Amino acid sequence: MSHVMKRNLSMLAIAIACVAGGMVLTADLGWTQRSSAQTIQTAGGPVNAVTIPSFADVAERVMPSVVSITSTEVVKEDAQQPHGGQGVDPFDFFFPDPHKRRAPKGDDDDEHQQKSGGSGFIISPDGYILTNNHVIEGATRVEVHYGNSDNGSDRRVPAKIIGRDPATDIALLKIDVKEQLPAVRLGDSDRIRIGDWAIAIGNPLQFENTLTVGVISGRGRALGINRTTQSFENFIQTDAAINFGNSGGPLLNINGEVVGINTAIRAYAQNIGFATPINIAKRIYPQLKERGKVSRGYLGINITDVDSKKKDGLGLSEMKGAFVEFVVPGGPAEKGGIQPEDVIVQVDNKDVRKTRDLIDYVSDQPPGSSVRITLIRNGQRKNVTARTEERPATIGQAEEATPTEPKAPVRNKLGISVQEITPAVRQAYGIDDSVRGVAITDVKEVSPAGDAGLTEGDVITQANGQRVTGLDQFRGLVDSLKSGQYLRLYISRSTRGADRPASFFAYVQVP
């Protein structure tokens, strides 16, 4: 063998040995990149970054429990437009359904079938299903599609509406089948955090068993969908893609437990979806199953959160509590001694930091329950007791009044023009005969009054705790205030279609 050939073979052997040895060394010493948790150095110190998991196991376990729901409603031609032909259903704005079939034009007495769809999920092996109320509202027939078409196990069966709760937009269905059905696990929506994984499963755009992934991007969101739901809106916000047809389907955590019921989207946003927390459904489920509806405790007050203006205007030490805007005459709160401008800070010795705390607690009490309320009035703490009544049904959104009275030409320093309430003013703004005070006839958009949300047609009935008896008296109150002080105004606002005017406090800072 030539010297050159021997040298080449030696070099080849050395190369092979180095490669083999290198692989052994890196395997033994961990020189290869691992796919498990790694440490990343940040400005705040080292942070463990965890490998992104696969969601296939969650999908495999939960998808058999997610169902498709089709509801059929028989409607007349003149009932095609919600709310008497004016406007649209509020849910159509937040969760419009392009597949909802509209009836063709025809005679006024023609009846048509209108179909719409959504999602739901099985919560017990004997066939109970949770979904949204607006998925099945008004339906004369409901059908559930469940199972797997790939293995021939899919079925379409009629469903019975067991209970509905429009206030939380939750409905309970039941299907009667012989076999035991796969049920989801319900999680704890109070424990979710912004940034947690969020998994949505449903039937968007009629594509059944679709899974999307994102994170929890917000909590405690209120959308103001309509007057029926607004007191109880406490949505989870997520960027997991939710589309038309996802409504009623589950929002899951990383463990595959249901933490929310997908309910709404912003029609013109990008991946901003909302889900009703599952803990709300768990609280009302027994009543839906046993009674078909939910009875809630009711005090008869309108409340808002204490903001910085109310804190400063009332001389409160901290920005917490439920501020009483209005007390329903003859209601439980009035009977118990609660007054407008009270700040409720405790109920049955439980702290009330936000209006949500009071609403949730009182609503969970059966009608007829006595609740002990601690409030602040004129800087003093006071205890009262009120007996709850059953919460009445809430009517739909009323329209704003459209005044025709000419505007007053002179504004005061708050940015409003006010006028005595004459018969013509009452007629122009739809002011109830029982309301006394001065009427706002013009509001400058960029002004303290505009910032406080005042509008034409509002009636100022009280100012800084004094009843407003006329124009000169009110102007005197305003002129006596110094720059930076707050004027507490009690406002009566009339709306067409409402059974009574709405009343609330506005805090206007003097410039």
C-alpha positions, 0 to 999 in steps of 0.5 A: 500500500502506498504511503499516500493511501495509508495517510488518507486511510489514517485521516479517514479513521481519525475523522470517523473517530472524532465524529463518533466521539463528538456525538458521545461527548455531546450526548453525555455532557448535554451539549445538544439543545434541549426542548424542555424548560430553559432559563432566559435572562431578563432585566428582572432576573432569570425566568424559566421559559417552558416549551409550548405544549401540544393541544392534541390531547385536549382536543381528543378528550373534549371534542366528543363532548362539544355539540352542534345546535340548530334551532328553528323558529316559526315567525311571521313576515312582520316579525322579521325585524326585531323590536317591532321592525326598528334596529337589530337584536343587540346580539346580532351586533356582538355576535352576528350570524351570517348563516341565519336564514331570513324569511323571504318577502311575502304576505303579512300573514305568511309564516316562515321557518327561520333557522340559526345555529350555535354550539354547546357542550355536554356536562353530564353523561345523561345528556344535559347540555349548556349553551347560550340562551340567544342560540335557542331563544324563541325556538320552536324546535331544537336539534343537537348533532353530536358524535363523530362522522369519521367512525359513523357514530354521529347522531342528530336528535331533538333536544328539550329546553330545560331552562333559560336565563336571559340575564346571563345568556345561559340555557340548559338543554337535555337530550334523551339517548340510551348510551352514556355520553362523554361529559366535559370537566368544569373548571374554576373561572375565578382562578384564571389569570390574564395570560393563561392559555385559552382554547375554544372549541365549537362549530364556527361557520358550520365547520364542526369540531374546530379548535383555536388557541389563544390566551385570556386577555381580560377579565370582568368585561361589560359590553352593555349588550342590552338592559336584560344582561347589563347588570350581570355582564362579567365576561372573560376576554380572549384572543382565541379565535371565536367566529359565527357559530362558536356561540355556546361552545366551551372556552377551556384552560390548558387542562381541558377544563371548561372555564367559560361559555363563548358568547360574543365577539366584536363584529369589526374587531380582530380576535376580541371574543368574550365568554361567560365565566363557567362559575356563573353557570355552576351557580344557576345550574340547580335552578335551571334544572329544577325550575327552568328559570332563575330567581334572584334577590333584588334591592331596587337600586341603580349603582355605579362604581366609586370613581375619583370624582365621587371620592373627592366630591363626597370626601371619601377616604378611598375609592371603593364601594357601590354608589347609589344613583337611584332608589326605586320608590316603594322597593326593598332598598327604600323600605330599608332606609337606603337613599340616593348618594349613599355609598354601600361598603359592606353587605352581610359583613362582606366588603363591597369594593365594586358594584359587581360585589354587591350585585353578585351577592344580592342576586345569589340570595333567595327573594325574602332574604334579609341582608345587612348593609353598611353604608356611608352617608354624609361622611358617617357609617350607618347600618340598615337592613333590607329584605330582598324581593324577586328581581323583576324582568327587565324590558328591552333597550329604550330609545332616546328622546328626540327634543324639538324645543329651541336651544337656549343661547346662553351657557353657564361656566359648566358648559350647559344651558338650563331652562325652567320646565314649561309645558312645551319643554316637557312635551319636547323632551318627554319629561314626566309630569312628576319630575321637578327641577330645571331642564338642560337644553344645550351641552357644550361637547368640550366642557365639564358638563360634557365630560360628565355625560350630561345631555339635552333633555336631562333634568337637574332635580338636586344640586349638592344635596339641595332640591332645585326649585328654579332657574335663579336658585340653581344659577346661584348655587353654581355661582357660589362654587370656586374653581376646582370644586365639584357640583353634585347633580342628581339627574332625571333622564326620560327615555321613550318606552321606559316605564320610568325615568332613569335617575343618576348622579353626575359630578361636574368639576367647576373650571 
